Amino acid sequence: MTKLFSILAVAVLATTFVSCGPSAEEKAKMEEAAKRAGDSISAALSESLNSAMTEATATDSTATTAVETATTAAEAATKH
């Protein structure tokens, strides 16, 4: 009788461990959620990079205009 209870206990424990893992449907949902999170992060980084590039280009354009203005003023001053 003790052997029977031992075998049943082992069978119950084995069944419990096997059934604890996520199902295929749950795995698919987790992968989909991870993909959406990755896409969201990628989009945010891309937007941030584009914004930084636009800002850097605008700053560079402003600096170029200031240099051109200073050069023109210096040339005008030397002509007089």
C-alpha positions in Angstrom: 0.0 0.0 0.0 2.9 2.4 0.8 4.3 1.7 -2.7 1.0 2.6 -4.3 0.8 5.9 -2.4 4.5 6.7 -3.3 3.8 6.0 -7.0 0.6 8.2 -6.9 2.5 11.0 -5.2 5.2 10.9 -7.8 2.7 10.9 -10.6 0.8 13.9 -9.1 4.0 15.8 -8.6 5.2 15.1 -12.2 1.8 16.1 -13.6 1.9 19.3 -11.6 5.4 20.3 -12.9 4.5 19.5 -16.5 1.2 21.5 -16.4 2.8 24.6 -14.8 4.3 26.0 -18.0 2.6 28.5 -20.2 0.4 27.2 -23.0 1.2 27.8 -26.7 -1.5 30.5 -26.7 0.0 32.2 -23.7 3.5 32.1 -25.3 2.1 33.6 -28.5 0.5 36.4 -26.5 3.7 37.1 -24.6 5.7 37.2 -27.8 3.2 39.6 -29.4 3.3 41.9 -26.4 7.1 41.9 -26.4 7.1 42.7 -30.2 4.7 45.6 -29.6 6.9 46.9 -26.8 10.0 46.6 -29.0 8.3 48.4 -31.9 7.1 51.2 -29.5 10.6 51.7 -28.2 12.0 51.7 -31.7 9.5 54.3 -32.8 10.2 56.5 -29.8 14.0 56.3 -30.4 13.6 57.1 -34.1 11.4 60.1 -33.4 13.9 61.3 -30.8 16.8 60.9 -33.3 14.9 62.7 -36.0 14.0 65.6 -33.6 17.7 65.9 -32.6 18.8 65.9 -36.2 16.3 68.6 -37.1 17.4 70.7 -34.1 21.0 70.2 -35.0 20.4 71.2 -38.6 18.5 74.3 -37.5 21.3 75.3 -35.1 23.9 74.7 -37.8 21.8 76.8 -40.3 21.6 79.6 -37.7 25.3 79.5 -37.1 26.0 79.6 -40.8 23.7 82.6 -41.3 25.5 84.4 -38.4 28.9 83.8 -39.9 27.7 85.0 -43.3 26.3 88.1 -41.8 29.5 88.8 -39.9 31.6 88.2 -43.0 29.4 90.6 -45.0 29.6 93.2 -42.3 33.4 92.8 -42.2 33.8 93.1 -45.9 31.5 96.2 -46.0 33.7 97.8 -43.2 36.9 97.2 -45.1 35.6 98.7 -48.3 34.9 102.1 -46.6 
